[in-house]
Amino acid sequence: VQKAINESNLNFENIDGIAATAGPGLIVCLTVGLNTGKAIAGSLKKPFVAVNHLEGHALSPKIKNKIEFPYLLLLISGGHTQFLEVNGINNYKRLGTTIDDALGEAFDKVARLLGLGYPGGPEIERKARKGNAFSFDLPRPMVKEDHLDFSFSGLKTAVYYLVKKQEQITEQFSSDISASFQEAVAETLILKCTKALTMYNLEQLVIGGGVAANQYIQKRIADELPEVDIFFPEPKRCT
């Protein structure tokens, strides 16, 4: 908090109000942020605003970009994977969601299978840079169905059986599996985004959440959907 104040060249007395994420999310993290925000607001006698985590992902790209309602939001994070039609502030329609693992959760589980660190997303992205994305023919789950729901448990299971058959997890095997998994995810998202944009006649796509920071996925989606106005989150991790 103090670092943010210093970088803004303001002081606490200049603040008009305090906002903090109130959920959904991990209760311990949320409690820390909420209690800190409430304490600052109470001591300064300033208004306090509780922000919905998912609504933050949906609307924050509009701060620095000219994005008109309605637009399609693909939210891909450790706890959420879903499509939303964003029609305005507090006006959202969920178009599809995961029926099992969230995408970030799938990254974490695959990373654990390969003995990589946590969180799994950045670890797999780093490994994949030295791998062949077409070494293993992994499934692209639920891309032929008419609906917009996701499923990643089968993709994770396919990786599990490949790892199980491997006598030794070498650096090259780990890199190739990571690259192939990442490519399967990217192609699945491309096919699903194309379907969602067409089904709902939308021309703008906002992609948010921790997994959206994956630079390989960003490039694949941008390359495959050049006619669509796509907005990714600003880089926030060193991957």
C-alpha positions as CSV (number, residue, x, y, z in Angstrom):
1,V,0.0,0.0,0.0
2,Q,2.8,2.4,0.9
3,K,4.6,1.6,-2.4
4,A,1.4,2.4,-4.3
5,I,1.1,5.7,-2.5
6,N,4.7,6.6,-3.1
7,E,4.5,5.8,-6.9
8,S,1.3,7.9,-7.2
9,N,3.0,11.0,-5.8
10,L,0.0,11.4,-3.5
11,N,-0.5,11.0,0.1
12,F,-3.3,9.3,2.1
13,E,-5.1,12.6,2.6
14,N,-5.5,12.9,-1.2
15,I,-7.4,9.6,-1.5
16,D,-11.1,10.0,-2.3
17,G,-12.1,6.4,-1.4
18,I,-10.8,2.9,-0.9
19,A,-11.8,-0.2,-2.9
20,A,-10.9,-3.8,-2.2
21,T,-11.8,-7.1,-3.8
22,A,-14.6,-8.8,-1.8
23,G,-14.9,-12.1,-3.7
24,P,-15.1,-14.6,-5.2
25,G,-11.7,-15.9,-4.3
26,L,-9.4,-17.3,-1.6
27,I,-10.8,-16.4,1.8
28,V,-7.4,-15.7,3.5
29,C,-6.2,-13.3,0.7
30,L,-9.6,-11.6,0.5
31,T,-9.7,-11.1,4.3
32,V,-6.3,-9.4,4.3
33,G,-7.3,-7.0,1.6
34,L,-10.7,-6.3,3.0
35,N,-9.5,-5.6,6.5
36,T,-6.6,-3.4,5.3
37,G,-9.0,-1.4,3.0
38,K,-11.6,-1.0,5.7
39,A,-9.0,0.1,8.3
40,I,-7.6,2.7,5.9
41,A,-11.1,3.9,5.0
42,G,-12.2,4.0,8.6
43,S,-9.1,6.0,9.8
44,L,-9.4,8.5,7.0
45,K,-13.2,8.6,7.2
46,K,-13.4,7.9,3.4
47,P,-16.0,5.7,1.6
48,F,-15.2,2.0,1.2
49,V,-16.2,0.1,-1.9
50,A,-16.3,-3.7,-2.1
51,V,-15.4,-4.9,-5.7
52,N,-16.5,-8.2,-7.2
53,H,-13.4,-10.0,-8.5
54,L,-15.0,-11.1,-11.7
55,E,-16.5,-7.7,-12.4
56,G,-13.0,-6.3,-12.1
57,H,-11.8,-8.6,-14.8
58,A,-14.8,-7.7,-17.0
59,L,-14.5,-3.9,-16.7
60,S,-10.9,-3.0,-16.0
61,P,-9.7,-3.2,-19.7
62,K,-12.0,-0.2,-20.4
63,I,-9.9,2.0,-18.2
64,K,-7.1,2.3,-20.8
65,N,-8.9,1.0,-24.0
66,K,-11.8,2.3,-26.0
67,I,-14.1,-0.7,-25.7
68,E,-17.8,-0.3,-26.4
69,F,-20.6,-2.5,-24.9
70,P,-21.4,-5.2,-25.6
71,Y,-18.3,-7.4,-25.8
72,L,-17.3,-11.0,-25.1
73,L,-15.2,-11.7,-22.0
74,L,-13.2,-14.9,-21.8
75,L,-12.2,-15.2,-18.1
76,I,-9.4,-17.8,-17.6
77,S,-7.9,-18.0,-14.1
78,G,-7.0,-20.5,-11.4
79,G,-10.6,-20.6,-10.2
80,H,-12.7,-19.6,-13.2
81,T,-13.1,-20.4,-16.8
82,Q,-16.1,-18.9,-18.5
83,F,-17.5,-16.8,-21.3
84,L,-19.6,-13.7,-20.4
85,E,-21.4,-11.3,-22.6
86,V,-20.7,-7.8,-21.1
87,N,-23.6,-5.5,-21.9
88,G,-22.9,-2.8,-19.4
89,I,-21.9,-2.2,-15.8
90,N,-23.7,-4.7,-13.6
91,N,-25.2,-6.2,-16.8
92,Y,-23.6,-9.6,-17.6
93,K,-24.8,-12.8,-19.2
94,R,-22.9,-16.0,-18.7
95,L,-22.6,-17.9,-21.9
96,G,-20.5,-20.9,-20.9
97,T,-18.3,-22.2,-18.0
98,T,-16.1,-25.1,-17.1
99,I,-17.9,-28.3,-16.1
100,D,-14.8,-29.5,-14.2
101,D,-11.3,-28.0,-13.8
102,A,-10.7,-24.3,-14.3
103,L,-7.9,-23.7,-16.8
104,G,-5.4,-22.4,-14.2
105,E,-6.2,-25.4,-12.1
106,A,-5.4,-27.7,-15.1
107,F,-2.1,-25.9,-15.6
108,D,-1.2,-26.4,-11.9
109,K,-2.1,-30.1,-12.0
110,V,-0.1,-30.8,-15.2
111,A,2.9,-28.9,-13.7
112,R,2.6,-31.1,-10.6
113,L,2.6,-34.2,-12.8
114,L,5.9,-33.1,-14.4
115,G,7.4,-32.1,-11.0
116,L,7.4,-28.4,-11.8
117,G,6.8,-25.6,-9.4
118,Y,3.7,-23.6,-8.3
119,P,1.9,-21.8,-9.8
120,G,2.0,-24.1,-12.8
121,G,1.1,-21.6,-15.5
122,P,4.4,-19.7,-15.7
123,E,6.4,-22.9,-15.1
124,I,4.8,-24.7,-18.1
125,E,5.2,-21.6,-20.3
126,R,8.9,-21.5,-19.5
127,K,9.3,-25.2,-20.2
128,A,7.3,-25.1,-23.4
129,R,9.7,-22.6,-24.9
130,K,12.2,-25.5,-25.4
131,G,9.7,-28.0,-26.5
132,N,7.9,-29.1,-29.6
133,A,4.2,-28.1,-29.5
134,F,3.3,-31.0,-31.8
135,S,5.2,-33.8,-30.1
136,F,2.1,-35.3,-28.5
137,D,-1.4,-35.4,-30.0
138,L,-3.4,-34.2,-27.0
139,P,-7.2,-33.8,-27.1
140,R,-9.0,-30.5,-27.7
141,P,-11.9,-31.0,-25.4
142,M,-15.5,-30.1,-26.2
143,V,-14.7,-28.1,-29.3
144,K,-17.3,-29.8,-31.5
145,E,-20.3,-29.3,-29.2
146,D,-22.8,-26.6,-29.9
147,H,-22.5,-25.0,-26.5
148,L,-19.8,-22.9,-25.0
149,D,-18.9,-24.9,-21.9
150,F,-15.3,-26.1,-21.2
151,S,-13.8,-29.2,-19.9
152,F,-10.1,-29.7,-19.1
153,S,-10.1,-32.9,-16.9
154,G,-9.7,-35.1,-19.9
155,L,-6.8,-33.1,-21.3
156,K,-5.1,-33.3,-17.9
157,T,-5.8,-37.1,-17.7
158,A,-4.2,-37.6,-21.2
159,V,-1.1,-35.9,-19.9
160,Y,-1.2,-38.1,-16.8
161,Y,-1.2,-41.4,-18.9
162,L,1.7,-40.1,-21.0
163,V,3.7,-39.3,-17.9
164,K,2.8,-42.6,-16.3
165,K,4.2,-44.6,-19.3
166,Q,7.4,-42.6,-19.2
167,E,10.2,-44.4,-17.3
168,Q,12.0,-41.2,-16.7
169,I,10.8,-37.6,-17.0
170,T,13.7,-36.0,-19.0
171,E,14.1,-32.3,-19.6
172,Q,13.1,-32.8,-23.3
173,F,10.0,-34.9,-22.4
174,S,8.9,-32.3,-19.9
175,S,9.4,-29.5,-22.4
176,D,7.6,-31.3,-25.2
177,I,4.6,-32.2,-22.9
178,S,4.4,-28.6,-21.7
179,A,4.5,-27.3,-25.2
180,S,1.9,-29.8,-26.5
181,F,-0.4,-29.1,-23.5
182,Q,-0.1,-25.4,-24.0
183,E,-0.9,-25.7,-27.7
184,A,-3.9,-27.9,-27.0
185,V,-5.2,-25.2,-24.6
186,A,-4.5,-22.4,-27.1
187,E,-6.3,-24.2,-30.0
188,T,-9.3,-25.1,-27.7
189,L,-9.6,-21.4,-26.7
190,I,-9.3,-20.2,-30.3
191,L,-12.1,-22.6,-31.5
192,K,-14.3,-21.7,-28.6
193,C,-13.8,-18.0,-29.0
194,T,-14.6,-18.2,-32.7
195,K,-17.8,-20.0,-31.9
196,A,-18.8,-17.6,-29.2
197,L,-18.2,-14.5,-31.3
198,T,-20.2,-15.9,-34.1
199,M,-23.1,-17.2,-32.0
200,Y,-23.6,-13.9,-30.3
201,N,-22.5,-11.6,-33.2
202,L,-19.8,-9.9,-31.1
203,E,-16.8,-8.1,-32.6
204,Q,-14.7,-7.3,-29.4
205,L,-13.0,-9.9,-27.2
206,V,-11.6,-9.2,-23.7
207,I,-9.4,-11.9,-22.2
208,G,-8.8,-11.7,-18.5
209,G,-7.5,-13.7,-15.5
210,G,-4.1,-15.1,-14.6
211,V,-3.9,-17.6,-17.5
212,A,-4.4,-14.7,-20.0
213,A,-0.9,-13.5,-19.1
214,N,0.5,-16.5,-21.0
215,Q,2.3,-14.9,-24.0
216,Y,2.1,-18.0,-26.2
217,I,-1.7,-18.2,-25.8
218,Q,-2.0,-14.4,-26.5
219,K,0.0,-14.7,-29.7
220,R,-1.9,-17.8,-30.9
221,I,-5.3,-16.2,-30.4
222,A,-4.2,-12.9,-31.9
223,D,-2.7,-14.6,-35.0
224,E,-5.8,-16.8,-35.5
225,L,-8.4,-14.0,-35.0
226,P,-6.9,-11.0,-36.8
227,E,-10.3,-9.5,-37.6
228,V,-11.3,-9.3,-34.0
229,D,-10.5,-6.5,-31.6
230,I,-8.8,-8.4,-28.8
231,F,-7.8,-6.9,-25.4
232,F,-5.4,-8.8,-23.2
233,P,-4.3,-7.8,-19.6
234,E,-1.2,-5.8,-19.3
235,P,1.9,-7.9,-18.5
236,K,2.2,-8.4,-14.8
237,R,4.4,-11.4,-14.4
238,C,7.9,-12.3,-15.5
239,T,7.4,-15.5,-17.5
